[in-house]
C-alpha cells in the first residue's frame, strides 16, 4: 500500500511509496522542481509539497484509522 498521497490543484492524485520528490520527478518526467511552503498559525513555515511542471502538488500522509 502507498504511504503518501499527492494531490495537485486540479484534483489529480499521485500515489507515492517512500520518496516523494524522486517518484514525482519520474512520474511527471521533469527535473524542474521547487518546494512549496505554507505558513502555520504559529508563524512557522512548513514544507507541504512540490511545484513540478506548473502543478502545485500537496503531499498528505496516509495512515490507518485503527492502530493497535
N, C-alpha and C positions, 0 to 999 in steps of 0.2 A: 504494500500500500504506500502511496506517496505521502510525504510528510509536510510539504509546503504547497500552498495554492497561490498562484499569481493571477491577478485579475487586472485587465487593462481598462482604460476609460470607456471602451465600447462594450464591455461585458464579456469579452473573450477570456477563457480560463486557460491556465497553463499548469499542468501537474508536474511538480518538481520533487525529486527524491531527496538529495542531500546538499548539492552545491548550486544555489540559485543563479548566481552570476554566470558560471560556466555553462549550465544547462540552458539558460535563456539565450546566451550567445549562439549556442549550437542550434536551438530551435528556430531562431529568427535569422540566422546566417548573417550576423553583423558583429563587428568589433567596436563600433561606436557606442560606448556605454557610459552613462552618467548615473551617479547615485541620486536618489530622491529623498528629501528630508521633510519633516513636519515638526512644528513647534508644539510642545505639550502645554498643559495649563500651568505647570510649574515654571515655564520659561525655558525648559531644556529643549535641545534639538535632538530628534530621533530619526535614525535611518529607517525608512519604511518601504523602500523599493528601488526600482531602476527605471531609467528612461532609455529605451532602445528603439531605434528607427521611428522616432516621434510617438512611441507608445509609452504611456505612463503606467507601469506595471507595479501594483501594490502587492506586497507579499503578506500572506496570512499563514500562521502555523495551524496544522490540523492535529487535533488530539481526540481521544476517546471520551465519551461522556462519563462512563463508569470505570474509573481506575481503581483496581482492588489491590 
